[in-house]
Amino acid sequence: MRVFRGEFATPAADREPTADLLASAADGVPAVRVTAPPKQVAFGRRDARDPGFEAAKRAAEAAGFPAVERDVGGRAVAYTGSTLSFGVAVPTGAGRGSIDARYETATEALRDALRDLGADVVRGEPPNAFCPGDHSLRVADGAGDASGGKIAGLAQRVRADAALVAGVLVASAADPDPIARVTDRVYGALDVPFDPGSVGSVADAGGPDDPDAVARAVEAAFVEGAWGDGEREIVRVDGADA
């Protein structure tokens, strides 16, 4: 599996490697990237069609979060600069699985990686969570101070030759409060129900309060899982030495 590493200073530059992941998968080689994008609120296609979209972008900018648009589905997601983003690109076509199967594989890999780190997480999400959807992870009830808080949500982008399963992962205990504050403003403009208390983190679930450690564990889970063969081909997307 190709492992893309490296970070960029701007949201626009940080999105560019997504095309490289998809190109790799289209050539038959699955690819993964787990990173901490620059501070931003990333809006989905559904948000862009919402009457409150322009007001929501202004709300994000006023809170100090640049507003960007992403190609995958799902509602707006806030990144603080230490919040993790992950993307796994795999070939599509006959015999290579369905949308549901890819969601299942990715969700299980992410859950198992976090449990191996000591985080007590389960599938699902609390009511009125950020980026609401069927493919999410939350802090288990009774685990830490943010019991039930959502920590991860997944979305998918599918082409004829490749699919990208992407998601957000809240790792640090410092992230839920700023994410909740800006999301409350943005979702208010979009008229999307949101409970600021519904945001959790890997650290809240008993895992490490270290985004880098979490990122490497998630990366390893995909490399060693159903889509990888345990072998890494490191590709630096920022020009640094591999």
N, C-alpha and C positions, 0 to 999 in steps of 0.2 A: 504494500500500500504506500502511496506517496503521502508524505507528511509535510504539509506546508507550514512554515514557521516564519515569524517576523511581524512586527507591528508598525503602524504608521501614525503620523501626527494628526491627520485630518480624517474625518469620516469618509469622504469621497475616495481618498487614496486607499483606505483600509478595505473598501468594498471591492476593489479591482481584482484581488486574487480569486474571488468567487468564479470568475470566468475561467481561470486556470484549473480550478478543481473540476468544473464541469467538462472542460476539454480533456482532462486526464481520464475521467470516467468514460467519456465518449470513445476514447481510444482503447478502452477495455481495462484501465488501471484505476481502481477505486482510490479516492483521495480524501484526506481529512485535514481540517485546520481548527484549532482551538486557540482562541486569543482573547485579549481584553481590549475591545475597540475604544477609540476616543469617546469622550463624553458626548452624548447625543440622545435624542428621542428618534427612534426609527419607526416611521409610519408604514403600514401595510397598504395593499391595493384597496382594501375595503375602506380604510380611512380616507383615501384620496377621493372617494366617491361620496363621502359624507358631507352634508351641508355645513357642518361645523368645522371642516378641515382647516380652513384658513385661520379661524380663531384658535384652533388647537395648536397650530404651528406657532402662532404668536405667543400663546401661553407657554409653550416649551422654551422659546427663545427668551422670554421675559424671566424665566426661572434659571437661565444660564445654560440651557441644553440646546445646542444646534439641532434644527429639525432637518431630517433626511427622509427619503423614501426608499423602501426596499422592494425587491421583486417577489418575495414569498408572501403567502397570505398571512392572516392574523392581524390582530389589532396592534396599536402602538406599543413599543417597548422602550423603556429608558435604560441607558447604560451610563454608569457613573465614571468610567475610566478604569475601574477594577472589576466591574461586572463582566462575566465571560460570555462569549459567543462561540458556538461550535457549528461546523458544517461538515457533512459527510456526503460526498458525491459518489454515486454508484452507477454502473451501466444499467440501462433498461432494455426491454425487448422480450422476446419469447422466452419463457422459462426463468425469468430473472425477478419474479415477484411482483406483487401488486402494491398500490399505494398503502393499503392497510398493513401489508406484511412489512413494508419498510418502516412504517411508524412503530410497529410492534418490536422489530429488531432494534431500532435506535433507542426506544424508551427503555427496553430491558437492559441494554448495554449501559446506558447512563445510570439507571437505578443501581445496577450491580456494582458499577465503579464507585459510586458514592457510598454504598453500604460497605465496600471493602475499605474505605477510608474511615469508617466508624460512624457515618451519618445515618440516622434512623429516618429513612425516607420511604414513602409509599406512593403509589400511583394515584392520580386524581388532583383536585384543587378545591380550595374553599369557595364559598359563594362570592361573587363579585370580585374575582381576582383579576390581575393584570393579564393582558393577552389571553382572554378566556378561550378554552378549547378542550377537546377530548383527550389530548395527548400532553399530559402534564405530570409533574412530580411535586409533592409537598412534604413538609415536615410531618412526621407521624404524630398522631395525637398522644400527648403525654411526654413528648420529647422536647426539652428545652423550654425557653420562654415564648417562643413563637410557634407553639403547637398548631399544626394544620396549615401554617403559612406556605404559600406557593414559592417554590424555588426554581422551577424550570418549566418552560413551555416549548413545544416543537411545532414547526410548520414545514411545508414541503413545496418544492418547485419541480415540475416534471416537464422534460422535453422528450422528443422521440428517441434520443440516443442516450440520455443520462437524466438522473434525478438527484436533487440536492435536498437532503434532510437537514434542516438548520434549526437552531434554537438558542434561547437565552438561559443562562444559569447564574443565579445569585449565590456567590460563594462567601463573601465577607460579611461579618456581622455589622459592619459599618454601612452596608449598602441599603438595607430595607427602608430606613427613614428617608433618605433623599429620593429613592425611587418612588416611594409612596407619595411624597409631597408633589413631585412634578407630575406623576401619573394622575393624581387627583385633579389637578388643574386641566390637564389635557383631556382626560375622559369626561370631565364636566363640560368642556366645550363640544365634545363629540356626543354628549348625552348617552354615555355608556356607563352603566352602574359600576361603581368601584368602592371597595372597602379598604381604606388605607392600612388597616390592621391585618390585611390578608397576605402581606409580603413577608416571606421568611428567607432563610439563607442556609447554606451547607453548615456553616458554623453553628447556627441555632439548632440544627439537628444533631449536633455532637461531632461533626467532622472538623477538619482543620480550618482555621481562620487564615488561610493562605491561598489566594487565587492561583498562584503559580503551581503549587502542589496539586490543587484540584484539576487544573488544566492538563497537566502531564498525566494524571490518572485517567482522565476522560479520553485523552488521545490514545493512551495505551489500550483502553478497553475496546476502542474501535479497531485498532491495528490488530489486536489479538482475537477479535470477535468474528462474527459470521461473515463479514465483508473483507476481512484482512487475512493474511497468512502468517502474521507474526513478524514479518520482515518490514523494515522501514527504509524508504528512500527519502531522505531529508531534502527538501527544496526550500531554500531561503528566498522569501518574496521581497525582502527589504535590502538585498544586495550584500548582506553580511555572509561570512564564511559559514558553511554548513557544520 
